[in-house]
Amino acid sequence: MFTLHASFLKLTVFKLKEPPMEIEEFRKEAHKIVDWMADYLKNVENYPVRSQLKPGDIMDKLPVSAPKKGEAIADIFKDFQDIIMPGITHWQHPKFFAFFPGNSSPASLLAEMLTATLGSQCMMWETSPAATELEIRVLEWLRDALSLPNNFTGVIQDTASSATFCAILVARERITNWNVNLKGLGPNYKLTYYTSSEAHSSVEKAVKMAGIGVENLRLIPVDGAQSMDVDALKNAIKKDMANGFTPACVVASIGATGAGGTDSVQGIGEVCLANNIYFHVDAAWAGSALILPEYQHLIEGIEAVDSFVFNPHKWLLTNFDCTAHFIKNPNELKRTLTILPEYLKTREGDKVTDFRDWGIQLGRRNRALKLWFVIRSYGIEGLQNFLRNHINWSSELSVVIDKTDDFEIITNPNFSLFTFRYKPEGENDLDALNDRLIEAINDDGRTYLTRTKVDGKLVIRFQVGSTHTSRQHVMDAWDVIKEIACEV
Ligand code: PLP
């Protein structure tokens, strides 16, 4: 029996590459790739910001089946340059003013290289104690930098969508005394959730995933400043209670996606406290700006908030993915998500923090490392200067646009985001015109802008937030917009 087993093992040992050779090849190629990375960042401005390819262009260049034999990294890298790069939209381009930013920075990149090299799976304290303890500490730094209450505890999630999904689940469990986890939602519970008509789609998605049903998500209207109408919220809650519903959760926005509207944390918090409702704040993009004392009035009343999320991977120089999720009562989150199969039990048990119980996923990357590199490398003051520049340049450009004939500002800057549109005299269909203008600008490639609707009007969003953007880039983009507007 033994001999059979041994010979079987012998037969199944296949040679891949000699390990020392593979490591030396890695060293050689890594040096080349790091050089390429530095050159890319230096010259990223020379690429069209939005990829100029058509659907299927990349697919046509990719073989339909995987190679049978391994290929040299040098050959793969050449194809990366020739095939993949033309299909990249350059989020690190200094004239990227679309969506929200997706920051990267040299400090963050270096940490990402280390994270990838270590390849640790940081689901529990035991699987990398440094990752867990660093995560706890850097989130305390961030919490204090944002002036969040010191009874908030932080965890890093992949995305704001995941953090909001956690909040929606905890709200469901808290109001049903963790019964839904046990028995399912069933007809006994008629839960209602509330957010503004400006809230990000991740709220609706989370409500769907949690089994609440989108018909039970109330989209509360906003006022002229894109801020949730708190009286309308109160009325909706009252009406629902009168109709036998149980209000479970309100999600407020700080810096909503369309035009950057911000809800009243104080006003909504009072409503939530009075009605025993879970209160979650989505500050995915603008939360970074709360490291500026001049914005901290926006979180007056934060004591009433149960959880708060923002993305350092948007506007705080940290590579995707890195989402800071702060929770007032982590035990509720853990009680909602905990599972403990035999194979995950460890000697330390409850004596340590196991972040596997704090989010949707089990496996976790060491995301704290890049945040640690970023905060140490820039310092809080460096990060504040980074944000203040963007906010100032956005404000400066909005004033210029406001004074320019044939253009109008639709919403003034919220943080570093404003909206505007082209409105030449005699033009009737402004929505169609502005739509054509956005497409022409993006096809031109020198800058990249996206659209939204404000009060039913199609408008152009302009947000300043990229790592390498200077005041000159902002002003140059405006010249491009004016030039193309004359042509559409
Ligand atoms: N919330 C807001 C306000 C957003 O603007 C976004 C994305 O832009 C999200 C949530 C979703 O972010 P994520 O991609 O991290 O899930």
Residues whose N, C-alpha, C, O or C-beta is under 5 A from the ligand:
A	BS01	PLP	F100 T159 A160 S161 H200 S202 G255 A256 T257 D282 A284 W285
